[in-house]
Each structure stands twice: as structure tokens, then as C-alpha cells.
Amino acid sequence: MPLMPSHRLLALMCWLIQESVVTYVAASAAEACPSLLQLGQHMQVGSMSAGKVNNNIDNSSNNNSINTNINNKTTPRLFIAVITGPGYAARRAEVRASWMQHPLVRNSTVGARFILGYPRNLTEAASKDWTDMENEVKKYGDFIRLNFTESYRNLTVKTVTLLRWFAREGEADFLLKLDDDTFPHFDMLMPRLESELSKAAYGGLLIKCAPVLRAGKWAVQESVMPQERYPVYAAGPAYYLSKALVSRLVEQNPKVNLEKLYLLGGEDVLVGMWLNSSVGMNEVVDYRPSPATKRGCSVGDVFSQNLQPGQMSCLWENIIINNNKSCCNNSTLFVPSGVRGWTLGQSENAKWMYVSDIDAPCPPLFGKMQDAK
């Protein structure tokens, strides 16, 4: 018996998904192609918005879709994209039990979701890390799945995919890219955003004058980037951009070769390079230095980065019960490697940079870094 028109349509949809022609499908259509879901196809399932989302997620729920009922919700000021991956369940549990419980998140003034891609192949999909990961996705429903393959080397691809998605779907005024071991201090961050008038704001722990790395996991070949220093960029664990700036950034870099992005080194450097080199972008970017501690935390942080297990919970407990407990002994403040006499843009505690420092000259390089022309 010949296929009925509805079956033809379903068959065509399944083929388009399988061939990666379509990367976004409705949940009902995806469920009709169960074999494709088992293969971990690169698709977003259901309706997920970077803007008007309900953050009041029942952590005991088995619903794997994000509640996007917007009838009683307002557009959030900030959307936090929490970068995570398989093997980091303990970090996500600490995030859910700490800053995700903040009233601003609970009432959807601040939206927050974990960002996740897909496994490389069936073997990886069957691993314990990934099966646990998929079970967690179904249990909590606080993930957004984007069209990329999860791997450490693909962190840059993950960021670019996130920026493209937010430019297309985002409704919040700002996007904060946040690692799952970094704590956002809303009492320090939100007043900055509430008073921000620029449509081209770029904030975080701004790093200036850092030498281009020629060795190690973030090495950049001289043929790819002949300059000896990176442009100003915000450190990867936490940085925010205004929605308009994300949109312009994506619009002016429409044909990025995702397969070669790793050649440019870290994803945070890439964003700084884009903002610095895109036509007209460097003339309109408003840099917003945000105090942060590189490893641990200290008084005055907007972001406390690279925290050890328990430190995030400790910070949250200090906020809700104000017990002034010391959470971050042996914290590490940021000082760029390869730079002699680093004093530019930083105060006595080595973590502050000021807007006036952005255009100031850099101190000299030393050692092997200086020879990397």
C-alpha cells in the first residue's frame, strides 16, 4: 500500500534529521524517529528559549523538556550559559544547590541552563559518562542541547555555536558564558548590568598584553597568528556580552570554519580576537573590567573562578546565612605569564583592571615569549 501524505512527510523529516539537513525539530517529530535519537543526532529537541524560560525546575522530575510557558514570565535581564560536559555531575549538583537557588534565578530575572552537545560516536554514547549524562538530562530538564560534538578540543566550537544560538534565539539583554566551577556574585554583577547603557558591553576578567602561546595545549602557530601578543580578551571561566554585540559578532563572522577553530587556541582568546579584528567592531566595543579571582575567591569578586569542590557551596552558605566563613584559602590571583613588571591595569591585589588601562602601552616581554615574533 502506498504511503499516505502524512507518512511521506514523516519519512522525509526523519531522513532530513538523519542527514543533518535539519538540526531543529519539534519534540513530537523527534519522538517519531527513536532510532535517530538513540544515535545521539545533533538536534535540539522541543522548544527552548534563551530568554523567557521558567527556572523553577523540579529537580525530582523526569521531564526532559524545558518549561517555556511565558504567560507569567518577563524577559530576563541576563541569560547564563553554564558550560559543562559528561563526567562533571558533582559540579552541576553543586551549581543547582547554590547560585541556581538565588531568587533572581528562581523568579526568572536571570535565566540559566547547562549547555551540552552530543557524543562523537556510538561507542562514546554507550560509555558510563554519557549514559549518566543522558539520564541527568532527562531527570532535571535544565539543559540546552546544541549542534556540536562534545570534546575538550571542541570548546571553541562550543562557544561559537552558543553565540550563534543566542544571536538567533536569545531574548535576554546579556549573555554570560560561565564555567560550571565558577561562582557569579549577583550582588556585584547585577547592579553593573542594570546600570549598563551600552549595546556593545563586553565584561569579565580582562586580560591585556598576554603573549601568544607557541607551545602547550593552547599553542597558536605563527603562520596562524604572527602577532606576539593577544588582543584584550576576557578570561574564559566567566564573561558577558550584550545581546546586540553577540548579534553583530555573529553577523560579521558568518562563515567560520568550525573544523579549524582549534588552531586559534582558547575560546576566550577567539572572542577577543573577533571583537578586535572584525570590521568596525573594535571601534564600538565597550570593555567592562570585572574583578575576579583566577583560582578561588576573594572580597570584591564579581566572578570567583576555578573553584574546588565545596567552595561554591561555601560561598552560597555565606550569602544566605551570612556566617563569614572563610571559603577560599590559597586563592590565586591573575598575573600573566611572560610579562615583566606587571603593573598595568591592576591594583594592589592583582585582580582589578580599569577602563583607562585598555589603551595603555604594554610592559616588555621576556624569555622565549619575546622571540616569538
N, C-alpha and C positions, 0 to 999 in steps of 0.2 A: 504494500500500500504506500503510495507516495506521501512524503512528509507534508503535514499541514503548514500553513504560513507561520504560525507561532513556533512550530518546531524548527522550521527553517531559520527563523530569527534566532532561536536559542542556539542552534548548531553554529550559526555564523558568529554569534557572540563568543561562544566557547573557543572557536578557532582563533578569533581576534585576540582573546586573552592569552591563549597558548603561544601565539606568535609574537606576543608583546606589542601588538599594534595598539591595543587598548590597555592602559595602565590604571584606569579608574573605572570601577563598575559598582553598580548598586549591590547591596548585600544579597538581595533575592536572586540576582543573576549569578553571583559568585557561588551561592549555595547549590545552584543547579549544575555546577561543574566541580563536584567534590574531588575528582582525581587531580584537577589542577591546583586546588588548594593544598592537597597533600604534598604536591611538588614544591610548595612554597613560591608560587609565581609572584612576580613583582607587581603587586597591585595594592591599591588602597581599598579596603572593604567598608562599605557603609558611608555615611555622611559624617565627616569630621571637619570642623572649622577651627581655624586658628584664632577665631575671635569669640563669638558668643557660645561658650561651652558651659555646661553645668559641672562645676568642680566638686559637687557634693556626691562623691562616688562611694558606694557601699563596698568596703574592702572585702566583704564576705560574699559578694555577688559573683555569679558565674556568667554574667552577661559580658560578652566580649566586644560590645559596641559602645561608643561614647555617646552619652545622652546629650543631644544637641537641641533640646527643647529651649527655644529662646523667648518664649512668651513672657517670662518674668525676669529675664536677664538683660543687662545692659552690656554694651560693648566694653571689653576690658581695656584698661589703660596700658597694660603690659601682658605680653604672652611669653612664658618661659618654656623654651625648648630644652629639655633635660637630655643631654647626650649620654647614652648608656648602651649596653650590649649584653650578650649572653655571658654568664659567669659572674655577674655583679648584682645578684638578687639581694645580698645583705646591704649593699649601698642603697638600693631602691627602697628597701624596707625602712631604713633609717630616714630617707627623704620623706617617705609617706608619713612617718611618725613624728617628724619635726616640722620643717618650714611649710610643708604642704598642708599643715593644720592651721596655718595662720588665717585669721579672719578675712584678710584680703583675698586669699586664695579660696577660702570656703564660700565667700559671697560673690566670687567671680569678678571682682575688680581686677584681679590678677589671674590669668589663665595659665595652666601648667600641664604639660604632658611629656612623657618619655618618648624619645624619638628612636625608632628602630627600623632596620632594613630587613633583609632576608638572607638565609644561608646560601653558601656558594654552590652546594650540590646536595644530592640525596643523602650521601654519606654523612655530611655535616649536619643535615637536618635531623638525622636519626641519632645524633650524639646526645648525651645526657644534658649538656649545657643548653642545647637548642630545644629538646623536648621539655625541659623545665621552663625555659623561656616562653614557649608557646602556651604552656599551661598557665603561666603567670599572666600572659596577655589576656587569656580567656577569663581568668578569675577576677582581675581588677579593672580592666577596661580603661586604663589611664595611659594608653599608648597611642601613638600615631605611627603607622607603617608607611614608609616612603620607598620609592623605587630605586634602590641601590643594594649592592651586596655588602653585608657586614664583614669588615676586616680592619685590622689596625692600619694597614696601608691605605685603606679607603676612607680615612677620617676626613680628608679634604673633599672627596666626592660627597660624603655625608653632609658636610656643611653647605656645599654648593647646591645640593638637592634640597636641603632645608630652606635656603634663601629663595630658591625658585618657587618652592611650595608656598612660603609665606607671602611672597610678592603676588602670587595668584589667589591664595585663599585667605590670607590674614586680614583680620578686621581690627586688631589691636593697634594702638598708636606706636608701640615699640615692641621689638623682638629682643629677648635676652637669650643668648646661647649660653647654656650653663652646664658644666660637667656634673656628673652625679656624685662627686665628692667635694663639691663647693657649696658654701652656705651663703645665700643672699640676705643681707641685713635690710629688711624692708623699711625700718625706721630711718635708715640712711639713704636708701635708694629712692623710695617713692617721692619724698619732697623734691629731689632733683628732677624727677620725671614730671611731677605736677607743675613745676615752675618752668619746664623746658618749652621754649617758644620755637626753637629751630626745627625745621623739617629735614635737617641733614645732620642730626646728632649721632656721634659715634663715641661710646664711652666704655671705660674699663681700666685695667692696669696698663697704662700706655707705656710702651717700650720704645725708646728712641736711641738711635746711634748703635744699635746692636750689630756686630759684624756678621756677614753672611757666612754660614757654616759650610765648610768644604769637606767635612768628614762626619761620620756618625749617622744615626737613623734619619736625621732631618737635613742631611747634606744637600746642597744645591750645586750642580756643576757650573763651572764658569761660563760654559757655552750657553747655558740657560739664563743665568743672571750674572753678568760681568761686574756689576757694582760690588763694592766692598762692604757696603752697609745696607741693611734692610731699611725701607721707609718706616715711619712711625706706624706701629700697629698695637692693638690691644691683646694682652696675653690670653691664650686660648681657653683657660678654665671658665672665664666669665667676661662677656662683653655684650653691649646692647647697641642697637641701631634703630633709628626712627623708621617707620614704615615707608615713608616716601624715599628715604635713602636706599632701603633694600630694593624698592621697585626700580629706582634709577640704576642701581648697580646691576641688577639682572637685565634690564633693558639694554644696557651698554655692553654687556658681555653675553650675547645670545647664543653664540656658537662655540662654547667652551668644550675642548676635547677632554672628557672626563677620564679617559684612559691614561692621559699623560699628566694629570694634575699632581700626582705624587712627585714629579720632577721639581716642583716648585717648593718642596719642603712642607712645613707645617701649615695647617689650615688657617691659623690665625695670621701668619705672615701673608698668605694669599689674599685675605680680605684687606689687609693694609696695603698690599701692592695694588690691588684693584682700585681702591679708593684714591691712591696716589697717582695712578697712571691713566685711569680712564679719562676720556676727553671731557674736560670741564669739571670732573669730579673733585679734583684737588683744590679747586677754587671755591667750592661750596661746602666742603666737609667742616663741621664744627666739632672739634675734638673736645671730649669731656673727660679729663683725668678723674679716675675714681680710685681712692685709696684701697689697697688690697694687700694681703699678706700672701706671699708665694706658697709657703707650706705652713699651714696652721692659721692662727688668728691673732689679732691684737686690737687694742682700743682704736676706734675710729674707722674700722674696716667698712667698706661697702660690700666687699666680697671677701670671704675667708676661703682660701683655695687649698686643694690637695690635702684634705683633712684625713686623719687617721680614723679607724673605726671607733665610734663612741664620741668623737669630738663634736659632730653635728648634733647629736642628741644632747650633749652637754650645753652647747650654745642655746638650743631651744629651751631647755630647762631654765637657763638663766633668764631668758626672756619672759617665760610665763610665771616663774615664781621668784625671780629677781634675787637669787641666792648668791650672786657674785662669785661663784665657784670658778677657780682657775681651770680653763678648758684647754689651753694651748701652750703648754710648756715646750721649750725648744723650737719655737716657731722660726721660720726662715724668711727674712725679708728679701726683696728682689734687688740684686745688683748684677748688671750684665757682665758676662764673661768677656775677656779680651779687651776691656776698656780701662785705661789707666786713669787714676784720679777722678773717679766718677762722682761728680757733684751736681751735674746739670739736672734740673728738674726734680730734685729730691730733697726732702727736709732731713732733719737730724735722725729720723727713724727710717730713712731709706725706702720709703714706700709712697711718697707723695710726688706728684708732678703737677705743674701749673700750666695754664694755657699759654702764658708768656714764654714758656720754655720750648714750645713746639718748634719755633723757628730759630732758636739759638744754635750756635755752632757746636759741633760735637768735639769731645776730647779726643786725643790721638789714640789710634790702635797700637797694640804692641804684640810681640811674638809672631807666631806663624800667621795669625789673622792679618797682619799688616801686609804680608807678601801676597795675599790672595787678591790680586787686582781684578 
